[in-house]
Amino acid sequence: MRFLPVTRYLAAALWAVMLAACGGGGGGGGTSAPPVQAAPAPPLAYPIPAGLWAPASGAMPASGNYVYLQSDVGDYIGNGRTYTYTRADALLKVSASGLSINVGVQGNEAWSATFLLPSGAGNLQAGYFGGLTRAAFADRAVGGLDWSGEARGCSTLTGWMVVDRITLEAGALTAIDLRFEQHCNGGAAALRGRVHWTKADADIALVPVPASIPASLWQPPAGSVPGSGSYFYLEIPTRDYSGIDRPFLYTPSNAGIAVRGNGAQLSLNITGAENWDVDFQGMLGMTQFAVGYYTGLKPYASNNPVLGGLTLSNDGYACNMLKGWFAVDKAVYSAGVLSAIDLRFEQKCDGFPAPLHGKLHWVAGDTASVPGPLNPPPAGLWTPTGFVPPAGNYVYLVSDIGDYIGGGRTELLTPANTTISVDTPRTAALRISAGDWNGDFVGMNTLSQLVPGYYGGMQRYPFNNPLRGGMDWSGHGAGCNMLNGWFVVDRVSYVLGELTAIDLRFEQHCEGEEAAQRGVIHWVKP
């Protein structure tokens, strides 16, 4: 109700009394009384001063929930920028508890705020609240505020807030319009903002729709990917964080390709000569990936949830800062579970101008035969010359000058001068120790036993591509951080699954050097 000033209220009452005395108050022929008007609302307990900051006309959205921030040059929190967030580009959360109003924004930036009314207010209400300090340490009789985010917060602050409008239903906050100004760490520069929020708008379900895929969007070069079968293709620019600048193609024949889909989130794990982990996150409100273009992406897990996210890492290395997109060309679900997808993506890492590109083509259940060792081995592989092996078990080692492991030495190890022991801790594997030397030779993870043939493209075990196998020869306190090499199983026998004899030769290059460590192993179970 609106209340009239007291004088007008008394005059109206007197007029009614006079009409009643003259018989003119009913439906008779007398003059009608003027309509009774509602009295004005009582004044605010905390009056709002004139001239306080408010956003310029047209600076804010015309409808819907929003958060608007305006930062002066020199303001530590807002960095002199202006920010506008709506439900279309950010997750806005507003809640209230007691005399505290809490605001959260998760968009391209992340913010959180607390607005604390003075204890004398008794309950949340409209009005002006000045002389505020940082909420966490504020005098409860005065109140406080604190707007922080993006890893920035005030140690101390001063400011004010205005609750222009607030609606509570059964004590629960359902609508609010709030303005504020804060000065951080004694500075003159200010961060100002306005929050407009209603529960009705917040309760409207999001129906996200990705943009149409631009026709000019990156595609792998013609002939660079297979015509069929699952694959993951990467083009990596020079100076990318990975330090790699060549294309990669992974298929089930040379790498493990593991895809896990959960709603509109997909995790890809590549286990091959290199290891990659990639995460794609769809837009907030999506229950499945939809065909379309997802842009404005930041690293997954710290991304804008409304837009989605993307993260690619190589052996644990990932971008600190990332800008990117991905495009879903095709997505197939069976009983709500992802069963096939075609997806392209781009990321720019830590300010590098050249982008990394990739494409995933995946079909659930797609398998390919993994090749075993090459038999017969290629011609020209190293074989010791002029060496006559003794009777019994032995390890014969030949090291080039400059080889870090063997130090340029030639050694013959036999049971007469050292202890030689063999173990097979895994299927298709040999572990041997000969004095101070130790060796691991591991075949493809598709093998149940080592078989004769050439095992090439070896990497250091256990950091190798499991589909190819791995090796590692070390000793005398020396070992490779990285290596490449090969081994050949010339003869091997098993009895009831137990290794009983093996003849093996190998070559290993440490840290990419040309100098090699080579060796021959002849072992028969005693």
N, C-alpha and C positions, 0 to 999 in steps of 0.2 A: 504493500500500500504506500501511496504518497501522502504526506501530511502537509497541510497548508500552514502558513505562518499563523501564529496564535491570533493576531488581530482579525485576519480573514475568517478564522474559525469561529470567533465570538460573534462577528457580524452575521455570519450565516445562521448561527444558532438563534440570535435575537430576531432576525427576520422570520424564522420559522415560528417562533412564539407569537409574534404579532399576527401572522396569518392565521394561526390557530384561534387566536382570540376573536378575529373578525370572521371566522367561519370559512376562510378561504383555503384551508389545508387539504380538503377532500376533493371529490370529483365535481363539486358545484361550479357555479359560474364565476368565482373570484379569480384574481390574478394568481398564476402558478409560482411556486417558490423556485429560486435558482437551484440547479442540481448540486448535490453535495459532492465535493471533490475529496479524493484520498489525501491523507497527510503525507508529507515527505519522509523519506527514510532518515533515521537518526544519523548524526555525523559519525565518521569513522573514528574508532578509538585511537588510531595512529594516522593522523591526517597526512595526505600526500602533498608535499610542497609543489608549487608550480615551477616550471622551468627545468625539471629533471630530464636527463637524457631519454630519448625514445628514438627508435629507428626512423629513418627518413621515410616519407610516404612512398610506397611502391617498392621498398627494399625487401619486403617480406612476401612470401606466398599469399595468394588471395584466400586460400582455403587449406584445410588439413593441418595436421600437427607439423610443427617445425621448431628448429632451434637456430637462432641467428646470433652470430658473434661478430663484433667489430673491435679490432685491436689497433691501438695507436702504435706508430713507429717507436720502437724502443721498449714496447711491452714484452716482458720475458715469456709470458705464457702464450700469447697469440701470435707473436713474431710479426706484428704489424699487418696482418692479413685480415680479410673478411671471409667468414664462413657461413654458408647456409645449408642446413640439413633438413630433408623431408623424409617421409617414409619411402620415397622412390629411390633414395640413395644412401640411407643410413638406418640403423636400428636405434629407435628412440625409446628410452625407458624412463618413466616418471613414477615415483612412489612417495608415500608419506608415512611417517611413524611419529606419533606424539607431536612435537613441535618442529620436526625435521622434514624437509622436502629434499628428495634425492633425485638427481637427473643423471642419466647415462647416455652417451652417444657413441655408437660404433659405426663409423663410416670410413672414409679414406683416412681420417684421423680418429683417435679414440679419446673421449673426454669423460670426466666424472665430476660431479658437483654436489655440494651439500649446502643447503640454506636453512639456517636455524633461527626460528623466531624467539624473541625474549620470553623468559619464563612468565613474566607478568601478563603475556597475552592469554595464557590459559588454554587456548586452542588455536588451531590454524584459522587465520582470518585475513581479509584484505587490509592493506595499509602500507605505510612507509616505515622502514626499519633502518636507522642510520647508526653511524659510529661503530660499524661492525669490524671484527678482526677475524683471524683464521678460525674456522669453525671448531677444529679439533681442540683448540686451546682457548676458546672464547669464554668470556664471562657469561654464564647462562642468563643472568639478569638482563644482559644487553643483546645477546644473540650473535650470530656469526655467519660467515659464508666461506666458500673455498671452491674455486673453479680451477681444475688442473687437468693435465693429460699430456700425451706425446712425450712421456718421461720428463715432464716439466711441472714443477709445483712451487708455490711461494713458501719461503721460510716464515715470513711475516706478511701480513697484508692489512689494508684498511679498505672500507667500502660501504656500500649501502645496497639495499634491495627494496623493490616495490612489488607487492602482490596486488595487481590491478583487479583481478577477479579470481574467485575460488569457489568451487562447488563441492560440497561433501554430501554423500548419501549414506545414512546409517554410520557416520563416522569415517567412511572411506572416500578418498579423493577421487573425483570423477572429472574435474576440469580445473584448469589453472592458466592464468596469464601472469607472467612474472618478468620483471626487468631487474638488472643489477649493474653495478660498476665496482671493479676492484682494482686497487693499486698494489703492485707486488714489491715486496722488499724495500719499501720507502720510496719507490720511484714515482715520478709525476705521470708517466705514461699509464694509460688505463686499458683494461679489457672490459668491454661492455657487452651485454647480451640480452636477448629476449627469448623466453620459452612460451610457446603456445601449445597446449596439450589438452585433449579430451579423451576419456576412456572410450567413447563411442567410435572415434576415428581409429584409435589403437586396436580396437577389437575387429576391425574389418580385415578379413583374411586376405593375405597377399596372393596374387595370381601372377607370378613372374613369367615373363615371356622374353626369351633372348632375341636379340636383333637379327635381321636377315644377314646372311653371310655375304660379305662383299665379293664381287666377282674377281677382283684383283688380288685377293688374299693369297699368301704364299702356298705353293704346292711343291713337292719333291720334283727334281728334274726328271724328264722323260728317261725311262730305262734304269732309274736308280733304285727302284723297289720291285719286288717280285710281283708277278701277275696273279698269284694265288698264295694262300697260306698266311698265317699270322706273321707279323713283323713289327719291328720298332726301328725307325730311321731317324738319324740325328745329323744335322749340319751345324758344326760348331765354329764360330768365327775366331780369328786370331785375337789373343788377349782376353778371351773369356776366362773366367775364374779357374776353369779346369786346366788351363794351360794346353789344351788340345785344340787343333785347328784343322780337323779333317772329318769327312763324313763317316758315319758308322751305320752298319746294317746288321741287326740282330734278328735271327730266325730261330725256331725251335731246334734247328740242327747245329747251331753254334752257341746258343745261350739259353738259359732258363728265362722264360717270359711268364711272370705271374701277375695276374690281374685280379684285384679284389674290388667289387662294387658294393656299395651300401647306400641305397637311395641315390641321391645326386652327388655322391662322392666316390671317386675312383682312385685306387692306389696301384701303381705299376712298379714292379721290381724286376730289374734286369740283372741276371747273374751270368756274366760272360768274361771275356778278356778284360773288360771294365765292368764296374758295378754301378748301376743307376737306380735311383728311387725317384718316382714322379708322383705328385698328388694333384688331382684336379677336383675342385669343389664348385658345384653349381650354385645358382642363386638361392637366396633365402626363400623358403616356402616350397621349393621344388622337392618332389619325392622321387623323380626320375630325371635323367638327362633328356633334354629336348633338342632336336635339331636346331642349330642357330649359332650365333656369334656372341661369345662372352668376353667382354673387354673391360678395361680399367682395372685389371687384376693386380693384386699384390701377393706377397708370399702367403701360402696357405697356413692357417693357424694364427696369423696376425692380419688377415685380410679383412676387407669390408664384407661383412656377411651378406649384405643385400646384393652385391655384385658377384661374389664368388672369389676363388683364389687358385693359385698355381705355385708349385714348388718343384724344382728339379735339383737333385744333388748327385754328386759323383764321389763315391767312396767317402761319404761324410762331409764333403765340401759343398756349400750352397751359397747363394747370393745373400748378402746382408740386406740389400735393397733390390727390389725387382719391380719391373713394369712388364705387363704382358697381356696376352689374350689366348683363348683357345676356341676352336670352332668344331662343333659336333656335326659331322656330315651324315652320320647314321648311328642310331642306337636301337638295339633290339632287346626286349625283355621277355622272359618266359616265366609266367607265374610270379611276376614282380621282381625277378632276378635277372641282372644283366647277363646276356648271352652273346652279344656281339656289339662291336663299336668301331667306328672310324672317326678319328679325332686328329686335328692338326693344332699346333701351338707355336707361340713365339714368346721369348723372354729377353729382356734387356737387363743386364746384371750390373749393379753397383756403378751405374753411370757410363758403362762402356757403350759406345754408339752402335756397334755392330750387334745385331740380334742373333740369338740361337734359335734354330727352328727344328721342329720334329714332327713326326707323324706316327700314329699308332693304328695298326689294323689288327684286330683281334677277334677270334671266334672261339668260344668255349669248346674245349675238347679237341682242339686242333693239335695234332701231334705230328712229329716228323722223326724219321729214323736218324739217330745220331751215329755218325760213322765211327767205327772202331779203329784200332791201329792199322797202319798201312803195311800190308804183307804181300810180297816181299818189300823190305825197306828200300828207300831210294839208293841208287848207286853213288859211290863216292863218299859215304859217311866214314868218319874216322874209325880206323881199326889199328891197334898197335902193330908196329913193324919191328922185326928183329927181336921180338920178345917171345921167349919160350917159357910158358907157364910151368911152375913146379907141380908136383903131385899134390892133391888135396886142395882145400879151400884157399882162396887168396883174393886180395884187392890190389890192383895195380893202378897207380895214379901218375898222370903226366900233366904238368902245369906249365903254361907258357910264361916267359918272362913278362912281368907286368900284371899277371893274374893275382888278384888280391887274396884269393883263397889259398892256392897252393904255393904262392911265392916263387914260382919258377922251378920247383923241385920235382923230381921223379922218385916215387916210392913204391916198394913192394911190401905188402903186409900179408903175413901168413901166420898160422897158429904158432909157428916157432918164435915169432918176435912180437906178437900182439894177440889180443883176444878179439875174435870175430864172432859177433852174435847177430842173429837174424830174427825179426819179429814180423808178424803180419797182423797188425792191429785192426785193419779194415779190409774189406773185400777189395780185390784187384789192387793190392798195395804191397810194397816191400819197405821195411825199415831195417837198416843195417848200422851197426857200430863196429868200428875197427880201430882200436886204440882211442886216440883223441878225435877220430873222424866220425861223423854221423851223416847218414843219407836217408832221404825219403823219396820214394818213387811211387807215384799214385796214378793209376789208369783212369779212364773215363768212368763217371759214376753210373753208367749203364752196364758196366761189366761186373760180373760176379767173381771173376778171377783174372789175373794177368794172363794175356795170351801173346804168342809170338808176334812181333811186328814193330813198326816204327811209331813212336809217340812223339809228335812234333808240336811246336808252338807252346812249349812248356813255360809256365810262370812259377814263381816261388810258392811252394806249398807252405801254409794252407790258404794262401791268398789267391789261388789259381782259379781259372774257369773250371768248374766241376765237370762240365761236359767234355773237356779236353784232357784233364788230368794235370798233374803238377809234379815238381821235384824240388829238392833242396840238398846241396852238398856243402857241409861246413865243418870246421874243426880248428884246433889250435887257436881258439879265441877269435876266429875270423868267420864271418857269414855275410851273405848278400842281403841288402835291403830289398833290391829288385834284381830279378834275373830273367834270362831267356835261355832256352836250350832244348835238348831232346834226349830221349833215351830209347834204346832198342833192346827188346827182349829177344835174344837169339834162341834160347831154349828155356822151357819151364815145365815143371811137372807138379801135380797135386795128387795126393792120396786121401780119399774121403774128405776133400775140401781143405786139406792142410798142405801148405807149400813144402815140398820135399827137395827141390833142386831148381837152380836158376843160373843162367848165364846172361849177363846184362852189361851193356856199355853205354856211356853217356858223355855228353858235352854240355858245359855250363858257362855262360858269360855273365859276369857280375856287373851290375850298375850300367849295363849297356856298353861295356868295354869290348874291344876286339879280342884281347887276350883271353884264353879259355882255360878252364880246368876240365880235364878229360879223365876217364877211368874205365876199368873193366872189373866186374864182379863175377867170380865163379864160386858158387856155394852149393854144397850137397849136405843134406841133413845128416849129421853123424849117426 
